[in-house]
Amino acid sequence: MEWLITNWPYIGCGVLGVIILATVIVKFTKTTKDDTVMGKIIEFLGKYVSLVMTDRQKELLKHAEEIHKGEAAKK
């Protein structure tokens, strides 16, 4: 348990990196069903998991939301 607490910032950033990668991949597919699922995952993380996230992890989650909404390409 101590290892988990000590390494939480790295674990969280790794998980969010995978979420960002999955979001990019989902955007390249033709179907919208996977977009819906990815949106629900990001929404869940934003509501419930963000309470225990570091500032860097919150920044990565915000970036994933921007990619999902298509706002990252506009910048």
NURO-221324 format. One line per 4 residues: for each residue x, y, z of N, C-alpha, C, CB. Coordinates in steps of 0.02 Angstrom, whole numbers. Glycine has a CB too. Layout:
REM NURO-221324
X Y Z X Y Z X Y Z X Y Z ~ ...
REM end
This chain:
REM NURO-221324
41 -60 0 0 0 0 43 63 0 -47 0 60 ~ 99 59 36 144 117 40 173 132 -30 200 104 90 ~ 189 79 -68 216 88 -135 166 124 -179 235 21 -166 ~ 102 105 -173 50 136 -213 43 211 -197 -17 101 -201
45 227 -134 39 297 -114 100 337 -137 31 303 -37 ~ 159 308 -130 221 341 -150 223 354 -225 281 300 -129 ~ 200 306 -264 205 311 -337 141 333 -371 226 244 -365 ~ 92 357 -335 28 376 -363 35 428 -420 -17 403 -309
77 479 -413 82 527 -469 104 495 -534 130 582 -451 ~ 151 447 -530 175 414 -591 123 366 -619 239 376 -575 ~ 89 331 -576 37 284 -598 -20 323 -631 9 243 -538 ~ -42 376 -599 -96 417 -626 -79 447 -693 -114 472 -577
-18 474 -700 3 503 -764 7 449 -818 71 538 -756 ~ 29 389 -799 32 335 -848 -37 315 -872 66 275 -818 ~ -84 310 -826 -153 292 -844 -183 347 -888 -196 282 -780 ~ -172 410 -869 -199 465 -909 -166 469 -978 -191 531 -873
-103 450 -982 -70 447 -1047 -103 396 -1092 4 430 -1039 ~ -121 339 -1063 -157 287 -1101 -225 313 -1123 -164 222 -1059 ~ -259 350 -1079 -325 379 -1096 -317 427 -1154 -355 415 -1034 ~ -266 469 -1153 -255 517 -1208 -241 480 -1273 -197 565 -1192
-200 429 -1270 -185 389 -1330 -249 356 -1356 -132 336 -1314 ~ -289 328 -1312 -352 296 -1332 -399 348 -1363 -385 261 -1272 ~ -400 408 -1336 -443 460 -1362 -423 478 -1434 -441 523 -1318 ~ -359 483 -1446 -335 498 -1514 -354 442 -1562 -258 509 -1514
-344 380 -1541 -361 323 -1583 -436 321 -1598 -340 257 -1549 ~ -477 335 -1547 -550 335 -1555 -571 388 -1606 -585 348 -1488 ~ -537 444 -1607 -554 498 -1654 -542 478 -1726 -515 561 -1637 ~ -497 430 -1738 -481 409 -1806 -529 355 -1832 -410 383 -1810
-570 327 -1789 -617 275 -1811 -679 307 -1841 -636 228 -1753 ~ -715 269 -1881 -774 295 -1916 -836 295 -1872 -786 256 -1979 ~ -841 248 -1825 -901 242 -1785 -903 293 -1728 -907 171 -1757 ~ -962 308 -1705 -969 355 -1649 -982 320 -1583 -1025 404 -1664
-994 255 -1585 -1007 218 -1523 -947 221 -1477 -1026 145 -1539 ~ -887 212 -1505 -827 215 -1463 -814 286 -1438 -767 190 -1503 ~ -835 337 -1476 -829 406 -1451 -872 416 -1389 -850 456 -1506 ~ -931 387 -1389 -977 393 -1333 -947 359 -1271 -1044 362 -1350
-920 300 -1279 -890 264 -1223 -831 303 -1195 -868 193 -1244 ~ -788 328 -1239 -730 366 -1217 -752 429 -1181 -685 384 -1277 ~ -803 462 -1205 -829 521 -1172 -853 506 -1101 -886 551 -1212 ~ -886 449 -1092 -910 430 -1026 -852 415 -979 -956 369 -1031
-799 384 -1004 -740 370 -963 -708 436 -941 -690 327 -1002 ~ -700 482 -987 -669 546 -970 -713 585 -922 -657 588 -1034 ~ -778 583 -932 -824 617 -887 -820 588 -817 -897 612 -913 ~ -817 522 -811 -811 489 -746 -747 510 -711 -813 412 -754
-692 509 -748 -628 529 -718 -631 602 -695 -571 520 -769 ~ -662 644 -734 -667 715 -717 -708 728 -655 -696 753 -774 ~ -760 688 -645 -804 699 -588 -778 667 -524 -873 672 -603 ~ -758 604 -527 -746 566 -467 -672 555 -450 -779 501 -472
-632 544 -500 -562 528 -486 -520 591 -478 -534 485 -543 ~ -543 647 -504 -503 708 -500 -494 732 -429 -536 762 -541 ~ -532 707 -382 -524 727 -313 -457 705 -284 -581 698 -271 ~ -429 651 -310 -365 626 -284 -308 634 -334 -372 553 -265
-318 675 -384 -267 684 -436 -221 742 -418 -300 698 -504 ~ -159 737 -443 -113 792 -437 -129 844 -490 -39 768 -443 ~ -98 902 -486 -111 955 -535 -92 933 -605 -73 1018 -516 ~ -37 896 -611 -14 872 -677 -65 823 -706 55 839 -672
-92 780 -665 -141 732 -688 -205 767 -710 -157 681 -633 ~ -225 819 -674 -284 858 -693 -272 892 -761 -302 910 -639 ~ -212 916 -771 -195 948 -835 -199 898 -892 -125 978 -831 ~ -174 837 -881 -178 785 -933 -251 766 -947 -139 723 -911
-292 762 -895 -363 746 -906 -397 802 -945 -398 736 -838 ~ -381 864 -931 -410 919 -968 -389 915 -1042 -388 987 -938 ~ -327 896 -1054 -303 889 -1123 -341 833 -1159 -227 874 -1124 ~ -355 778 -1123 -393 723 -1153 -464 746 -1170 -396 662 -1105
-494 787 -1127 -561 813 -1141 -559 858 -1203 -587 853 -1080 ~ -507 898 -1210 -501 941 -1269 -494 900 -1333 -441 988 -1262 ~ -455 847 -1329 -447 804 -1388 -514 772 -1405 -394 749 -1375 ~ -550 748 -1355 -614 715 -1367 -664 762 -1398 -641 686 -1301
-665 825 -1376 -712 873 -1402 -689 904 -1468 -724 928 -1351 ~ -626 890 -1488 -600 917 -1550 -572 988 -1543 -654 917 -1602 ~ -563 1011 -1482 -538 1079 -1470 -462 1082 -1476 -560 1103 -1402 ~ -427 1027 -1467 -354 1029 -1470 -329 1044 -1540 -325 962 -1446
-364 1024 -1590 -343 1036 -1659 -351 1110 -1679 -383 993 -1707 ~ -396 1145 -1645 -408 1215 -1660 -354 1261 -1634 -475 1236 -1632 ~ -315 1237 -1584 -264 1280 -1553 -203 1286 -1596 -245 1254 -1485
REM end
